[in-house]
Amino acid sequence: MDSYVGKSISEPVLDYGPPMNVLDLPDGSRAYQWKMSDSGAVPIVTPTTSTVYGPAGLATVSGSQTNWVPYSKTCVYTLLAKPNGKDWVVTGYRKPTFNCE
């Protein structure tokens, strides 16, 4: 988000498409908001051990099991901008929630 500060609002629009929301703020600035979703799966590896009996006696066998746990998250990113002629220039942003940084 830092890379957009001081640049035209058209830069993030070109990168992420049109914002989902544009709010006019009481101080004359605007807030532009983008909603971004992410999903996938995270591997959880669990070590396993078993004791088996064979011709040579007892033996311990080690291995692992992998389970894939799905996740999804939706984050809202907000850029703040001030008017500059016919354009809007990004002056700052609001940090999204912890899981979205």
C-alpha positions in Angstrom: 0.0 0.0 0.0 2.9 2.4 0.7 3.9 2.3 -3.0 0.6 4.1 -4.0 1.1 7.1 -1.6 1.7 10.2 -3.6 0.4 8.7 -6.9 -2.8 9.0 -8.8 -5.7 6.8 -7.7 -5.6 5.4 -11.3 -2.5 3.4 -10.3 -4.3 1.0 -7.9 -7.4 1.0 -10.2 -5.1 -0.3 -13.1 -3.6 -2.9 -10.8 -6.8 -4.2 -9.1 -9.7 -2.9 -11.1 -12.4 -0.5 -10.0 -13.0 -0.2 -6.3 -16.1 -1.9 -4.7 -16.8 1.3 -2.8 -15.9 5.1 -3.0 -16.8 7.2 0.0 -16.7 11.0 0.2 -15.4 12.0 3.6 -16.3 15.1 5.6 -12.8 16.6 5.2 -13.1 16.7 1.4 -11.0 13.5 0.9 -12.2 10.2 -0.5 -11.8 6.6 0.6 -11.5 3.9 -2.1 -12.1 0.4 -1.0 -11.3 -3.0 -2.7 -12.4 -6.4 -1.4 -10.0 -9.2 -2.1 -10.6 -12.9 -1.4 -8.1 -15.7 -1.1 -8.6 -19.4 -0.6 -6.6 -22.6 -0.7 -5.5 -25.4 1.5 -2.7 -25.7 4.1 -0.9 -29.0 4.7 -0.9 -30.3 8.3 1.7 -33.1 8.7 1.2 -35.5 11.6 4.1 -37.9 12.5 3.0 -41.5 13.1 4.7 -44.5 14.7 3.7 -48.1 14.9 5.1 -51.2 16.5 5.1 -54.3 14.3 6.0 -57.9 15.0 8.0 -59.7 12.3 10.3 -62.6 12.0 13.1 -60.7 13.7 10.9 -59.6 16.6 9.4 -56.2 17.3 10.2 -53.1 15.2 9.1 -49.5 15.2 7.9 -48.1 11.9 7.8 -44.3 11.5 5.9 -42.3 8.9 3.7 -39.3 8.5 0.2 -38.4 7.4 -0.7 -35.2 5.6 -4.1 -33.7 5.9 -5.1 -30.7 3.8 -7.1 -28.1 5.7 -9.1 -25.6 3.5 -9.1 -21.9 4.2 -10.7 -18.8 2.8 -10.5 -15.1 3.8 -11.9 -11.8 2.6 -10.0 -8.6 3.2 -11.0 -5.0 2.6 -8.2 -2.5 1.6 -8.8 1.2 1.9 -6.8 4.0 0.2 -7.4 7.6 1.2 -7.0 10.3 -1.5 -7.2 14.1 -1.9 -8.3 16.0 -5.0 -5.6 17.4 -7.3 -7.1 19.1 -10.2 -9.2 16.5 -12.1 -7.4 13.7 -10.4 -7.2 12.2 -6.9 -3.9 11.5 -5.3 -3.4 8.8 -2.6 -2.4 10.3 0.7 -2.6 7.3 2.9 -4.3 4.0 3.7 -6.0 2.1 6.5 -4.3 -1.2 7.4 -6.5 -4.2 6.9 -7.0 -6.8 9.7 -4.0 -8.8 10.9 -4.7 -11.9 8.7 -4.8 -9.7 5.6 -1.4 -8.0 5.8 
